[in-house]
């Protein structure tokens, strides 16, 4: 063509959906600043955008979005037979894990969160916040959850005083729930609970300032519902836990399970029917 190469230029063609896609990415980043581009891509696909992960990553990097990297912790297997590496969940309601996480409101008053998770489906079964918990308070939450969802085969926890209390052990023995206590000072043996706590801390407690206990309960209920029904989970193929649990069908009945020895207070049962964030397997 007898034309110098320096005269040739490529004009970038911007796709028609670039504007709405960028606005959707910006809205999701503002709403969930702790999410990476993979999580944002999963939410975009769930919202109906037909976009590849590589394109989302390109736009993500081009506009300067990012998530602070966490330090890589040394992983250890531990020696306890009750750790997650030696005793894994095999089905819905096979192994639950529970733990506590602490926070404070705007006036510096204690907020203590009790979290319970199904290790197989990754569902956040309970995100209960109070000023303090006694063994009887833990039993109220656990008994209400068992009435709605059924009793698990095992429950994994550390050796905290609320979990090793005689009332807790007596209740679990009467309902044929086997306890999986990890070794003291070995949180990696309860890794699913630690991971859930990390997500709760990064996505809720570090992002929100609570005026009082009532506001913490309201926002915590919203986050639990979002976590179960909306938030993509990387270990589930970026599928929300509730949707993954529904794809498995109803939870199998546990052979030899004993009935609950006592029911929780009537007001607890009434509140559970009004709480949309408390879910059952397969729903």
BALOBA-1460 file (C-alpha; in Angstrom, 3 decimals):
// residues 283
<rec num="1" residu="x" x="0.000" y="0.000" z="0.000"/>
<rec num="2" residu="x" x="3.098" y="2.258" z="0.178"/>
<rec num="3" residu="x" x="1.921" y="3.636" z="3.564"/>
<rec num="4" residu="x" x="4.280" y="4.112" z="6.535"/>
<rec num="5" residu="x" x="3.490" y="1.824" z="9.472"/>
<rec num="6" residu="x" x="3.569" y="4.827" z="11.819"/>
<rec num="7" residu="x" x="0.408" y="6.194" z="10.189"/>
<rec num="8" residu="x" x="-1.698" y="3.134" z="11.066"/>
<rec num="9" residu="x" x="-3.766" y="3.381" z="14.245"/>
<rec num="10" residu="x" x="-6.222" y="1.033" z="15.919"/>
<rec num="11" residu="x" x="-9.386" y="2.683" z="17.222"/>
<rec num="12" residu="x" x="-10.788" y="0.828" z="20.234"/>
<rec num="13" residu="x" x="-14.407" y="-0.233" z="19.865"/>
<rec num="14" residu="x" x="-16.322" y="0.192" z="23.110"/>
<rec num="15" residu="x" x="-19.145" y="-2.295" z="23.546"/>
<rec num="16" residu="x" x="-22.680" y="-1.026" z="24.022"/>
<rec num="17" residu="x" x="-23.009" y="-2.570" z="27.504"/>
<rec num="18" residu="x" x="-19.774" y="-1.051" z="28.838"/>
<rec num="19" residu="x" x="-21.533" y="1.803" z="30.624"/>
<rec num="20" residu="x" x="-24.179" y="-0.263" z="32.466"/>
<rec num="21" residu="x" x="-21.567" y="-2.899" z="33.291"/>
<rec num="22" residu="x" x="-19.192" y="-0.344" z="34.814"/>
<rec num="23" residu="x" x="-21.991" y="1.194" z="36.862"/>
<rec num="24" residu="x" x="-22.999" y="-2.248" z="38.117"/>
<rec num="25" residu="x" x="-19.395" y="-3.072" z="39.068"/>
<rec num="26" residu="x" x="-18.999" y="0.261" z="40.865"/>
<rec num="27" residu="x" x="-22.248" y="-0.271" z="42.798"/>
<rec num="28" residu="x" x="-21.215" y="-3.762" z="43.881"/>
<rec num="29" residu="x" x="-17.732" y="-2.602" z="44.893"/>
<rec num="30" residu="x" x="-19.207" y="0.198" z="47.012"/>
<rec num="31" residu="x" x="-21.663" y="-2.217" z="48.627"/>
<rec num="32" residu="x" x="-19.124" y="-5.008" z="49.177"/>
<rec num="33" residu="x" x="-15.624" y="-3.497" z="49.421"/>
<rec num="34" residu="x" x="-14.168" y="-6.768" z="50.744"/>
<rec num="35" residu="x" x="-15.148" y="-8.731" z="47.592"/>
<rec num="36" residu="x" x="-12.613" y="-9.558" z="44.892"/>
<rec num="37" residu="x" x="-13.293" y="-9.563" z="41.164"/>
<rec num="38" residu="x" x="-14.330" y="-13.226" z="41.187"/>
<rec num="39" residu="x" x="-17.065" y="-12.507" z="43.726"/>
<rec num="40" residu="x" x="-18.148" y="-9.411" z="41.775"/>
<rec num="41" residu="x" x="-18.292" y="-11.497" z="38.597"/>
<rec num="42" residu="x" x="-20.489" y="-14.056" z="40.325"/>
<rec num="43" residu="x" x="-22.913" y="-11.344" z="41.449"/>
<rec num="44" residu="x" x="-22.987" y="-9.817" z="37.958"/>
<rec num="45" residu="x" x="-23.837" y="-13.157" z="36.390"/>
<rec num="46" residu="x" x="-26.527" y="-13.689" z="39.006"/>
<rec num="47" residu="x" x="-27.956" y="-10.264" z="38.054"/>
<rec num="48" residu="x" x="-28.227" y="-11.316" z="34.395"/>
<rec num="49" residu="x" x="-25.042" y="-9.851" z="32.864"/>
<rec num="50" residu="x" x="-23.502" y="-12.062" z="30.190"/>
<rec num="51" residu="x" x="-19.877" y="-11.217" z="30.872"/>
<rec num="52" residu="x" x="-16.718" y="-13.276" z="31.239"/>
<rec num="53" residu="x" x="-14.504" y="-13.243" z="34.272"/>
<rec num="54" residu="x" x="-11.500" y="-11.971" z="32.269"/>
<rec num="55" residu="x" x="-13.432" y="-8.921" z="31.108"/>
<rec num="56" residu="x" x="-14.532" y="-8.155" z="34.665"/>
<rec num="57" residu="x" x="-10.899" y="-8.486" z="35.776"/>
<rec num="58" residu="x" x="-9.718" y="-6.097" z="33.032"/>
<rec num="59" residu="x" x="-12.273" y="-3.443" z="34.006"/>
<rec num="60" residu="x" x="-11.538" y="-4.091" z="37.683"/>
<rec num="61" residu="x" x="-7.819" y="-3.408" z="37.247"/>
<rec num="62" residu="x" x="-8.286" y="-0.538" z="34.789"/>
<rec num="63" residu="x" x="-10.411" y="1.437" z="37.284"/>
<rec num="64" residu="x" x="-8.117" y="0.774" z="40.213"/>
<rec num="65" residu="x" x="-10.282" y="-1.554" z="42.269"/>
<rec num="66" residu="x" x="-8.625" y="-4.018" z="44.591"/>
<rec num="67" residu="x" x="-8.751" y="-5.836" z="47.933"/>
<rec num="68" residu="x" x="-6.038" y="-5.712" z="50.553"/>
<rec num="69" residu="x" x="-4.108" y="-8.962" z="50.566"/>
<rec num="70" residu="x" x="-4.216" y="-11.028" z="53.706"/>
<rec num="71" residu="x" x="-1.016" y="-12.484" z="55.129"/>
<rec num="72" residu="x" x="-0.628" y="-16.160" z="54.292"/>
<rec num="73" residu="x" x="-0.787" y="-18.148" z="57.493"/>
<rec num="74" residu="x" x="1.122" y="-21.331" z="58.037"/>
<rec num="75" residu="x" x="-1.213" y="-24.291" z="57.788"/>
<rec num="76" residu="x" x="-0.886" y="-27.177" z="60.197"/>
<rec num="77" residu="x" x="-2.777" y="-30.402" z="60.457"/>
<rec num="78" residu="x" x="-2.709" y="-30.646" z="64.216"/>
<rec num="79" residu="x" x="-3.008" y="-33.898" z="66.130"/>
<rec num="80" residu="x" x="-6.652" y="-33.878" z="67.196"/>
<rec num="81" residu="x" x="-8.907" y="-36.482" z="65.633"/>
<rec num="82" residu="x" x="-11.729" y="-33.948" z="65.754"/>
<rec num="83" residu="x" x="-10.114" y="-31.469" z="63.340"/>
<rec num="84" residu="x" x="-11.558" y="-30.647" z="59.942"/>
<rec num="85" residu="x" x="-8.849" y="-32.552" z="58.076"/>
<rec num="86" residu="x" x="-9.491" y="-35.867" z="59.868"/>
<rec num="87" residu="x" x="-13.255" y="-35.622" z="60.410"/>
<rec num="88" residu="x" x="-14.900" y="-34.027" z="57.385"/>
<rec num="89" residu="x" x="-18.602" y="-33.407" z="56.841"/>
<rec num="90" residu="x" x="-20.134" y="-35.917" z="54.432"/>
<rec num="91" residu="x" x="-23.699" y="-34.620" z="54.008"/>
<rec num="92" residu="x" x="-26.152" y="-31.947" z="55.074"/>
<rec num="93" residu="x" x="-26.500" y="-31.770" z="58.872"/>
<rec num="94" residu="x" x="-23.562" y="-34.122" z="59.343"/>
<rec num="95" residu="x" x="-21.267" y="-31.595" z="61.026"/>
<rec num="96" residu="x" x="-22.128" y="-28.169" z="62.361"/>
<rec num="97" residu="x" x="-19.510" y="-25.824" z="63.759"/>
<rec num="98" residu="x" x="-20.013" y="-22.947" z="66.135"/>
<rec num="99" residu="x" x="-17.924" y="-20.193" z="67.631"/>
<rec num="100" residu="x" x="-18.035" y="-16.683" z="69.104"/>
<rec num="101" residu="x" x="-16.794" y="-13.405" z="67.657"/>
<rec num="102" residu="x" x="-16.629" y="-10.103" z="69.546"/>
<rec num="103" residu="x" x="-17.330" y="-6.492" z="68.597"/>
<rec num="104" residu="x" x="-18.465" y="-3.242" z="70.260"/>
<rec num="105" residu="x" x="-21.123" y="-0.654" z="69.488"/>
<rec num="106" residu="x" x="-20.596" y="3.093" z="69.134"/>
<rec num="107" residu="x" x="-20.647" y="3.589" z="72.918"/>
<rec num="108" residu="x" x="-18.069" y="0.881" z="73.516"/>
<rec num="109" residu="x" x="-20.527" y="-1.689" z="74.853"/>
<rec num="110" residu="x" x="-19.882" y="-5.371" z="74.170"/>
<rec num="111" residu="x" x="-21.489" y="-7.133" z="71.203"/>
<rec num="112" residu="x" x="-20.965" y="-10.889" z="71.246"/>
<rec num="113" residu="x" x="-21.954" y="-12.898" z="68.168"/>
<rec num="114" residu="x" x="-22.752" y="-16.615" z="68.222"/>
<rec num="115" residu="x" x="-22.374" y="-18.130" z="64.743"/>
<rec num="116" residu="x" x="-23.364" y="-21.641" z="63.658"/>
<rec num="117" residu="x" x="-22.519" y="-23.038" z="60.215"/>
<rec num="118" residu="x" x="-23.234" y="-26.255" z="58.340"/>
<rec num="119" residu="x" x="-19.781" y="-27.369" z="57.189"/>
<rec num="120" residu="x" x="-21.088" y="-29.305" z="54.158"/>
<rec num="121" residu="x" x="-23.327" y="-26.635" z="52.612"/>
<rec num="122" residu="x" x="-21.530" y="-23.611" z="54.159"/>
<rec num="123" residu="x" x="-24.899" y="-22.195" z="55.238"/>
<rec num="124" residu="x" x="-24.826" y="-19.669" z="58.046"/>
<rec num="125" residu="x" x="-27.484" y="-21.258" z="60.230"/>
<rec num="126" residu="x" x="-27.373" y="-18.708" z="63.041"/>
<rec num="127" residu="x" x="-25.851" y="-15.248" z="63.475"/>
<rec num="128" residu="x" x="-27.095" y="-14.302" z="66.947"/>
<rec num="129" residu="x" x="-25.844" y="-11.189" z="68.752"/>
<rec num="130" residu="x" x="-26.264" y="-10.372" z="72.446"/>
<rec num="131" residu="x" x="-24.380" y="-8.500" z="75.127"/>
<rec num="132" residu="x" x="-23.286" y="-11.803" z="76.685"/>
<rec num="133" residu="x" x="-24.043" y="-15.503" z="76.410"/>
<rec num="134" residu="x" x="-24.568" y="-18.066" z="79.127"/>
<rec num="135" residu="x" x="-24.853" y="-21.788" z="78.520"/>
<rec num="136" residu="x" x="-28.641" y="-21.502" z="78.703"/>
<rec num="137" residu="x" x="-28.603" y="-18.756" z="76.055"/>
<rec num="138" residu="x" x="-26.556" y="-20.971" z="73.748"/>
<rec num="139" residu="x" x="-29.070" y="-23.786" z="74.322"/>
<rec num="140" residu="x" x="-31.953" y="-21.468" z="73.376"/>
<rec num="141" residu="x" x="-30.348" y="-20.702" z="70.004"/>
<rec num="142" residu="x" x="-29.304" y="-24.309" z="69.368"/>
<rec num="143" residu="x" x="-32.651" y="-25.797" z="70.403"/>
<rec num="144" residu="x" x="-34.599" y="-23.375" z="68.209"/>
<rec num="145" residu="x" x="-32.389" y="-24.201" z="65.256"/>
<rec num="146" residu="x" x="-32.801" y="-27.970" z="65.800"/>
<rec num="147" residu="x" x="-36.591" y="-27.630" z="65.882"/>
<rec num="148" residu="x" x="-36.536" y="-25.921" z="62.501"/>
<rec num="149" residu="x" x="-33.759" y="-27.804" z="60.718"/>
<rec num="150" residu="x" x="-33.246" y="-31.043" z="62.659"/>
<rec num="151" residu="x" x="-30.397" y="-32.189" z="64.865"/>
<rec num="152" residu="x" x="-26.900" y="-32.576" z="63.375"/>
<rec num="153" residu="x" x="-24.831" y="-35.705" z="63.648"/>
<rec num="154" residu="x" x="-21.826" y="-33.853" z="65.075"/>
<rec num="155" residu="x" x="-21.008" y="-30.361" z="66.273"/>
<rec num="156" residu="x" x="-17.457" y="-28.998" z="66.258"/>
<rec num="157" residu="x" x="-16.182" y="-26.311" z="68.608"/>
<rec num="158" residu="x" x="-13.281" y="-25.183" z="70.720"/>
<rec num="159" residu="x" x="-13.102" y="-25.652" z="74.473"/>
<rec num="160" residu="x" x="-14.811" y="-22.405" z="75.435"/>
<rec num="161" residu="x" x="-16.731" y="-22.427" z="78.722"/>
<rec num="162" residu="x" x="-20.109" y="-22.094" z="76.972"/>
<rec num="163" residu="x" x="-19.417" y="-25.150" z="74.812"/>
<rec num="164" residu="x" x="-18.074" y="-27.476" z="77.493"/>
<rec num="165" residu="x" x="-20.699" y="-26.600" z="80.105"/>
<rec num="166" residu="x" x="-22.465" y="-29.568" z="81.645"/>
<rec num="167" residu="x" x="-25.851" y="-28.304" z="80.454"/>
<rec num="168" residu="x" x="-24.573" y="-28.206" z="76.861"/>
<rec num="169" residu="x" x="-23.032" y="-31.673" z="77.039"/>
<rec num="170" residu="x" x="-26.164" y="-33.118" z="78.667"/>
<rec num="171" residu="x" x="-28.427" y="-31.613" z="75.993"/>
<rec num="172" residu="x" x="-26.228" y="-32.869" z="73.138"/>
<rec num="173" residu="x" x="-26.039" y="-36.342" z="74.672"/>
<rec num="174" residu="x" x="-29.837" y="-36.508" z="74.983"/>
<rec num="175" residu="x" x="-30.240" y="-35.526" z="71.314"/>
<rec num="176" residu="x" x="-27.534" y="-38.010" z="70.165"/>
<rec num="177" residu="x" x="-25.297" y="-35.238" z="68.832"/>
<rec num="178" residu="x" x="-21.606" y="-36.152" z="69.014"/>
<rec num="179" residu="x" x="-19.253" y="-33.392" z="70.149"/>
<rec num="180" residu="x" x="-16.027" y="-32.725" z="68.260"/>
<rec num="181" residu="x" x="-13.874" y="-30.618" z="70.573"/>
<rec num="182" residu="x" x="-10.652" y="-29.407" z="68.990"/>
<rec num="183" residu="x" x="-7.413" y="-29.141" z="70.902"/>
<rec num="184" residu="x" x="-6.805" y="-25.963" z="72.929"/>
<rec num="185" residu="x" x="-4.805" y="-23.396" z="70.991"/>
<rec num="186" residu="x" x="-5.440" y="-25.060" z="67.612"/>
<rec num="187" residu="x" x="-7.998" y="-22.871" z="65.781"/>
<rec num="188" residu="x" x="-7.007" y="-24.330" z="62.399"/>
<rec num="189" residu="x" x="-8.722" y="-27.564" z="63.461"/>
<rec num="190" residu="x" x="-12.010" y="-25.625" z="63.362"/>
<rec num="191" residu="x" x="-11.178" y="-23.956" z="60.070"/>
<rec num="192" residu="x" x="-14.724" y="-23.598" z="58.696"/>
<rec num="193" residu="x" x="-15.844" y="-21.633" z="61.740"/>
<rec num="194" residu="x" x="-12.705" y="-19.471" z="61.555"/>
<rec num="195" residu="x" x="-13.333" y="-18.803" z="57.860"/>
<rec num="196" residu="x" x="-16.957" y="-17.853" z="58.526"/>
<rec num="197" residu="x" x="-15.823" y="-15.531" z="61.329"/>
<rec num="198" residu="x" x="-13.316" y="-13.934" z="58.953"/>
<rec num="199" residu="x" x="-16.043" y="-13.226" z="56.392"/>
<rec num="200" residu="x" x="-18.344" y="-11.832" z="59.075"/>
<rec num="201" residu="x" x="-15.566" y="-9.581" z="60.346"/>
<rec num="202" residu="x" x="-14.443" y="-8.323" z="56.925"/>
<rec num="203" residu="x" x="-17.862" y="-7.876" z="55.317"/>
<rec num="204" residu="x" x="-19.967" y="-6.710" z="58.248"/>
<rec num="205" residu="x" x="-18.262" y="-5.854" z="61.530"/>
<rec num="206" residu="x" x="-15.407" y="-3.902" z="59.923"/>
<rec num="207" residu="x" x="-17.809" y="-2.059" z="57.596"/>
<rec num="208" residu="x" x="-20.674" y="-1.138" z="59.927"/>
<rec num="209" residu="x" x="-20.927" y="0.964" z="63.089"/>
<rec num="210" residu="x" x="-23.786" y="-0.148" z="65.353"/>
<rec num="211" residu="x" x="-25.600" y="2.363" z="67.549"/>
<rec num="212" residu="x" x="-27.098" y="-0.284" z="69.809"/>
<rec num="213" residu="x" x="-27.971" y="-3.967" z="70.098"/>
<rec num="214" residu="x" x="-31.210" y="-3.636" z="68.121"/>
<rec num="215" residu="x" x="-29.390" y="-2.189" z="65.110"/>
<rec num="216" residu="x" x="-26.741" y="-4.915" z="65.292"/>
<rec num="217" residu="x" x="-29.460" y="-7.578" z="65.235"/>
<rec num="218" residu="x" x="-31.228" y="-5.988" z="62.265"/>
<rec num="219" residu="x" x="-28.088" y="-5.531" z="60.164"/>
<rec num="220" residu="x" x="-26.784" y="-8.962" z="61.199"/>
<rec num="221" residu="x" x="-30.020" y="-10.567" z="60.010"/>
<rec num="222" residu="x" x="-29.680" y="-8.815" z="56.649"/>
<rec num="223" residu="x" x="-26.077" y="-10.006" z="56.282"/>
<rec num="224" residu="x" x="-27.018" y="-13.599" z="57.147"/>
<rec num="225" residu="x" x="-29.761" y="-13.594" z="54.522"/>
<rec num="226" residu="x" x="-27.375" y="-12.066" z="51.957"/>
<rec num="227" residu="x" x="-24.656" y="-14.601" z="52.819"/>
<rec num="228" residu="x" x="-26.963" y="-17.594" z="52.402"/>
<rec num="229" residu="x" x="-29.074" y="-16.575" z="49.411"/>
<rec num="230" residu="x" x="-27.066" y="-14.016" z="47.456"/>
<rec num="231" residu="x" x="-23.321" y="-14.109" z="48.146"/>
<rec num="232" residu="x" x="-21.339" y="-16.430" z="45.834"/>
<rec num="233" residu="x" x="-19.190" y="-18.952" z="47.718"/>
<rec num="234" residu="x" x="-15.888" y="-19.887" z="46.094"/>
<rec num="235" residu="x" x="-15.805" y="-23.458" z="47.482"/>
<rec num="236" residu="x" x="-19.282" y="-24.107" z="46.020"/>
<rec num="237" residu="x" x="-18.419" y="-23.046" z="42.482"/>
<rec num="238" residu="x" x="-19.488" y="-19.454" z="43.234"/>
<rec num="239" residu="x" x="-22.996" y="-20.600" z="44.119"/>
<rec num="240" residu="x" x="-24.811" y="-19.201" z="47.188"/>
<rec num="241" residu="x" x="-24.983" y="-21.750" z="50.036"/>
<rec num="242" residu="x" x="-28.791" y="-21.892" z="50.145"/>
<rec num="243" residu="x" x="-28.966" y="-22.589" z="46.411"/>
<rec num="244" residu="x" x="-26.310" y="-25.284" z="46.759"/>
<rec num="245" residu="x" x="-28.240" y="-26.892" z="49.627"/>
<rec num="246" residu="x" x="-31.458" y="-26.814" z="47.586"/>
<rec num="247" residu="x" x="-29.714" y="-28.595" z="44.697"/>
<rec num="248" residu="x" x="-28.921" y="-31.509" z="47.031"/>
<rec num="249" residu="x" x="-32.552" y="-32.152" z="47.953"/>
<rec num="250" residu="x" x="-33.996" y="-32.619" z="51.454"/>
<rec num="251" residu="x" x="-31.613" y="-33.441" z="54.271"/>
<rec num="252" residu="x" x="-31.501" y="-37.214" z="54.973"/>
<rec num="253" residu="x" x="-33.046" y="-38.409" z="58.202"/>
<rec num="254" residu="x" x="-30.448" y="-39.357" z="60.752"/>
<rec num="255" residu="x" x="-30.830" y="-42.958" z="61.920"/>
<rec num="256" residu="x" x="-30.954" y="-43.296" z="65.683"/>
<rec num="257" residu="x" x="-31.488" y="-39.598" z="66.339"/>
<rec num="258" residu="x" x="-33.182" y="-38.946" z="69.652"/>
<rec num="259" residu="x" x="-36.030" y="-36.425" z="69.946"/>
<rec num="260" residu="x" x="-35.343" y="-33.087" z="71.541"/>
<rec num="261" residu="x" x="-35.597" y="-33.440" z="75.319"/>
<rec num="262" residu="x" x="-37.215" y="-30.056" z="75.722"/>
<rec num="263" residu="x" x="-38.480" y="-27.268" z="73.510"/>
<rec num="264" residu="x" x="-37.116" y="-23.728" z="73.579"/>
<rec num="265" residu="x" x="-39.267" y="-20.930" z="75.004"/>
<rec num="266" residu="x" x="-42.468" y="-20.137" z="73.180"/>
<rec num="267" residu="x" x="-41.296" y="-16.653" z="72.282"/>
<rec num="268" residu="x" x="-38.214" y="-18.150" z="70.596"/>
<rec num="269" residu="x" x="-40.374" y="-20.433" z="68.435"/>
<rec num="270" residu="x" x="-42.650" y="-17.532" z="67.537"/>
<rec num="271" residu="x" x="-39.693" y="-15.340" z="66.557"/>
<rec num="272" residu="x" x="-38.224" y="-18.084" z="64.374"/>
<rec num="273" residu="x" x="-41.346" y="-18.144" z="62.216"/>
<rec num="274" residu="x" x="-40.946" y="-14.408" z="61.631"/>
<rec num="275" residu="x" x="-37.217" y="-14.493" z="60.863"/>
<rec num="276" residu="x" x="-36.660" y="-14.942" z="57.107"/>
<rec num="277" residu="x" x="-32.897" y="-15.384" z="57.530"/>
<rec num="278" residu="x" x="-33.168" y="-18.730" z="59.335"/>
<rec num="279" residu="x" x="-33.193" y="-21.338" z="56.596"/>
<rec num="280" residu="x" x="-33.675" y="-25.067" z="56.371"/>
<rec num="281" residu="x" x="-31.798" y="-27.456" z="54.153"/>
<rec num="282" residu="x" x="-33.253" y="-27.847" z="50.688"/>
<rec num="283" residu="x" x="-35.331" y="-24.656" z="50.792"/>
